[in-house]
Amino acid sequence: MQDLERAEPEKTAEPRGTEQSFPRQSFISKIRLRLPGQAALFTHPMGHLKSNDETIVDFDGPDDLYCPINWSFRKKALTTILYGLSTMGATWASSIYSPAIPDIMNEFLIGEITATLGTSLLLYGFELGPVLWAPLSELYGRKKMVFVPYFISAIFSFATAVSKDIQTVMITRFFAGFFGGAPITNVGGVLADIWSPEQRGAAMAVYGMALVGGPVLGPIAGGAIVDSHLGWRWTEYVSRLRAFSLICTALC
């Protein structure tokens, strides 16, 4: 009995509550208490739990290989180029339409102001779309909120190419801009996620060149297409075939 009584304190002396003292960790996510006034910096794309008022789902420390900031330079560079080309494709659509305006006027028997409305409505869609796509990218991830709207924009551009009346052209151009504005507003967030502050300036310069490169190159390509035997409808076909190729590359 005395031996048992002596053994009992040894059992009770063992540390208890270890699981409560240290948060559970895994290679995918780490759950920790949310401090008052603290915001969740990241929501891990592979995490099975979501941040709430009590916990934050975060990367497993600053060296977590899942964190985009720790990707290899090659992967970061390819990602920057891919998203930059997506942005260029979105802005390209706004200007490649311009050389087609005379042919659209002749086909639908409308004036120049009415035909130019196709450009104005697409730019108006660019203004409204980011109001929706930017906050959604914080909830559902950058990639989804860049390429899903971009895919829908490509569908509307194909609808423009097969339009039988000017009303359809105007409606489809607006929605092509509304969904096509997603890369313009969300790619900056992508670059901020994958590049450190010291490297981010060069990446943003590439993004800026892609952003302004679309309106510069669009009329050149559009003029060549319109002056060929293809006709104005191929300005939309070519633009969106390019978009689909980028989307397929992103999914690979």
N, C-alpha and C positions, 0 to 999 in steps of 0.2 A: 504493500500500500504506500509505504513511504517512497519507494522508487517511482510509483505511478504519480504521486503527488509532485515529486521533483521533476518528472518529465512533462507534466502539464504546463508549467511556466515556460519551458523551452518551446513548446508549441505555440503558446499565446504570444511569445516574444517575437515570432516571425513577422516580418512586415506584411501588412494587409492594406488593401485598397490601392494596389499599384496601378490597376487599370483606371482608377479615378484620378490618380496623380499625373499620369502621362497620357496624352491623347493618342488614339490609335493612328498608325501611319501605314501607308502603302505606297507603291510606286506610282499610283494613279492620283490619289488625292490625300489631303490631310485635313482633318476637322479640328478646329480650335474655337475657343470661345470668342465671340464678338465683343470687343471692348466698346464702351459708350462712345458714340459719335464716330466709330470707325467704319469705313466702307470696304466692301470686298473688292480687292484690286483685280482679281481674275476669277472666272468660273471655268474650271477645267473642262475641256470639251469631251473628255472620256469619263468624267465623274458620274457616278450613279446617284449621287445626292446633289441637292442644290442649296445654295446659301439661303438663309432665312434670318429672322430677327435674332436668333440665338447662336447660330453657327455660321462659319464661313468655310466654303469649299475652296481650297487654295492649292497651289503647287507645293510639292514636298520640299520646300526650301529653295534657296536661290540657285542651286546647282541641279535642280530637277531637269532631266533630259527632255521631258515632255513640254517644258516651258519654251515657247517660240524664241525667246531671247537667247536660248542656249543651242539653237539649231546650228548646223555647220554653215560656213560662209557660202558654200555652193548652193545649199538649199535656200538660203535667204535671198541670194542673187536671182535664182530662177523664179522664186516667188514674186520678187519685185518686178521682174520683167513681165511675167505672166499677168499680174494685176495691172501693170502699166499699160500693156497692150489692150487690156479690157477697157481701161479708161479711154485710151485713144479711139477704140472702136465706138464708144458711146458718143464722144464729141465729133467723131468723123461723120456720124449719121446726120448731124445738124447741118453740115456744109455740102455734103455730096449731093444733096437734093437741089442745090441752087442752079447748077448747069442744066438741070432737067426742066426748069420752069417754063422756058419757051415751048418745049414739046408738050408739056401739060396744058398750057394755054390753048394750043392748037387742037389737042385731042378732045378736051372737054368744053371748048368754046367759052372760055372765061377770061377775065382781065388779069393783068399782071398783079394787082393788089390781092385779088382772091387767090391766085396761084402761090404768091409769096406767103400766104397764111399757113401753108404747110410747114414752113420753117418756124414761124412764130409760135404755132401751137406745140411743136416739139420742144422748143425752148421753154415754153410755159410749163410743159410736163417736167422738164428738168428742175424747175423751181419748186414744184409741188411734191414730187416724188421723194426727195431726200428728207422731207419732214417725217415721212413714215419709215424709210429704210434705215436711217441713222439710229434711232432708238431700238428698232428691231434687231439690229446687229449686235447690240449690247445684251440682248436676251437670248438670241438663237445662234450667235456666232457670225463672224465676218464672212466666211466662205459662202454659207447659205444665202446671206443677204446681199451678196454680190452676184453670184452666178444664177440663182433662181430667178430674180427679177430680170437679169440680163437675157436669160433664155426666153422669158415671156416677151421681152422687148423685141427679140429676133422674130418671134411668131407674128407680132403686129407689123413688123417691117415686111414680112412676106405677104401679109394681108394688103399692105399698101401696094405692093408690086402687082397684085392681081385685081386691084380695085376696078370696078366698072363705072363708077361715077365719082365726082369730086368730093361729095359728102363723105364717102368711105375713105378717101385719101386723107381728109382732114381728121376724121375720128381716129384712124389708125396711127397717124403721125403723132397725135397727142399722147396716146397710150404708149407708143414706142418711146417717147420721151419720158413719160411718167415712170415706166419700169427701167428704162435705160439710164436714169439718173443715179441708180444704186452704186455703180462703180465710182462715179465722180465723188460721192460723199463718203464712201466707206473705205476706199483704198488708203486714204490717209491714216485711218485707224489701224489698218493691217500693217502698214510700215511702222507705226508707233509700237505695235505689239512685238515685232520681230527684230528691230534694230535698237541698239543702245543709243542713249542721247549723243554720244560722241560720233557715232556712225550715221545717225539719222539724217543729217543734213544732206549728205551725198544721195541717199535714197530718195529724199523728198525732191531733190533736183531732177532725178530721173523721172519721178512722177509728174513734176511740173512740165518737163519736156513732152511727156506723153499727152498731158492734158491739152497743151496748146498745139501739139503736132497734128491732132485730128482735124481741127478746122483749117489748118494749112494744107494738108495733103488731100482732104476730101474733095475740094473743087477740082484739083488736078486729075484725080482718078475719075470723078464724075464727068468732067469735060471729055476725057478720052473715051469713056463708055458711050456718052450721048452722041459723039461724033462718029462712032462706029456703026455697024449694022445692028447692034444689039438693042438700042433704044433706051429710053429713060427708065423703064421698069427694071432694067438690070442694075441700075444704081442701088436699088434696094436689095436685089438678089445677092449681088457681090458683097455688100456690107454684112448681110446676115449669114452668108456662108462663112465669112471670116469669123463672125461671132460664134457660130456653132463649132468651128475648129478650135477656138480658144476654150470653149466650155468642155469639149471632149478632152483637151489637154489637161485641164484642171481636174477632171475626174480620174485621170490615169494615175 
